[in-house]
Amino acid sequence: MRHSRFMELMELLIKYPMTASMIFRASRNFKNPYGSIGTLRNELKSLHDGEWIQRQKLPSVRKGEREFIYFPSKKIKRVDCFEEHQLSDATFEGFSGHEWHAEAVSDFMSHVERCAGTIKERVQILCTVQDRYFQQAVHVTFLGDDKQTALEPDHVLVVKIDGAINLLFLELWNQPALANPRKPASISRSIRFRMAKYKSFAGNFRQNHQVRQWETEFRHRFKGFRVLMVTTRGDAPRNRMLSIAKNDGYRSMFYFATMDDIRQSANIFTKPVWHLPNGKVRGLIDD
C-alpha cells in the first residue's frame, strides 16, 4: 500500500501543488486514502527529507503559523512512469493579499478530487491541464474593437460523469473582477472580456489540437463545454458576475460559485452549488 500511495501522491502533486490539508482532502480519491492528517504530515516530512518533494512556505496571516505548499522534485524522474513528466522549476508566483492564485486553484481542485472520490462509481477525472498549458487563439469583438487574443484557462478538466465525458474549464477570480474596463491595460482582467473569449472559442472549439486529441483518445465527441467561474471573494462578487453574464445574454455556458460554496458543499457534483445565468442553481450532475 505504501508504494501505491506514493505513486498516487506524486501523480497528484504533478497536477496540482498542494498543502497538507489539500492533499488529505484530495486523497479521498486515492485507492488508499490517508486515515489521518498526522500520518500524511509524517510522510511528507520523510519525502522532503529524502528529496522526493520540494516545499515552499506560504504567507501567513497569523504570526507563528507554518504552512507549506508541496510539489515534486526532479528526483521523481528516476521513477520510470514519471520520467517524461514536465515539472515546475520555479517557486510559485502571483501573491495577492493572503492567497496565491496557484494556491487558490489547488484548493479548488482538492475539493474536485474529494467530491469525485466520494462517488467514484459516477465520477472519474480522466485528465487535467494546468494554467498556461492549454492555449487557443481567439478573435473577439469587445467594446467596439476587434481583438486577437489567447484563451488561457486557469485549469482544464476532462471528467467522466455517469458515463458521459465532459469538458470543463476553470476561471478562478482571486482579485475583484472588472465589469467594464476603461483602460486598454485592464481589459484582460474584465469578466466580460473573459466570457467573450469563451463565446468566440465555442464556435470552433473542436479545432483545438488538444480537444481533437481528447476526442480521439476517449472516443467521444464533446457536445460542448462548461466554464466554472469561481471567486474567492464571497457572494457579492459572484452575484455581480452572474448579473453581468445574464445581461450579456449567457444562459448555461458559465457556472458561478464562491470558494465558500465549494468548501461547505458535501459534493459539488450532486449538490446545488452552481448558479447559472438562466436562474437555475444546480450541481454539475443534473439529476
HELIX and SHEET records of a PDB file:
HELIX    1   1 ARG A    2  LYS A   15  1                                  14    
HELIX    2   2 ALA A   20  ALA A   26  1                                   7    
HELIX    3   3 SER A   27  ASN A   29  5                                   3    
HELIX    4   4 ILE A   37  ASP A   49  1                                  13    
HELIX    5   5 LYS A   74  ARG A   78  5                                   5    
HELIX    6   6 ASP A   80  PHE A   82  5                                   3    
HELIX    7   7 HIS A  101  THR A  118  1                                  18    
HELIX    8   8 PRO A  184  ARG A  189  5                                   6    
HELIX    9   9 ILE A  191  ALA A  202  1                                  12    
HELIX   10  10 PHE A  205  GLN A  207  5                                   3    
HELIX   11  11 HIS A  209  PHE A  218  1                                  10    
HELIX   12  12 ASP A  235  ASN A  247  1                                  13    
HELIX   13  13 MET A  259  GLN A  264  1                                   6    
SHEET    1   A 2 ILE A  53  LYS A  57  0                                        
SHEET    2   A 2 PHE A  68  PRO A  72 -1                                        
SHEET    1   B 2 PHE A  95  SER A  96  0                                        
SHEET    2   B 2 GLU A  99  TRP A 100 -1                                        
SHEET    1   C 5 VAL A 123  GLN A 130  0                                        
SHEET    2   C 5 HIS A 155  ILE A 161 -1                                        
SHEET    3   C 5 ALA A 164  TRP A 173 -1                                        
SHEET    4   C 5 ARG A 226  THR A 231  1                                        
SHEET    5   C 5 PHE A 254  THR A 258  1                                        
SHEET    1   D 2 GLN A 136  PHE A 142  0                                        
SHEET    2   D 2 ASP A 145  LEU A 151 -1                                        
SHEET    1   E 2 TRP A 274  HIS A 275  0                                        
SHEET    2   E 2 VAL A 281  ARG A 282 -1                                        
END                                                                             
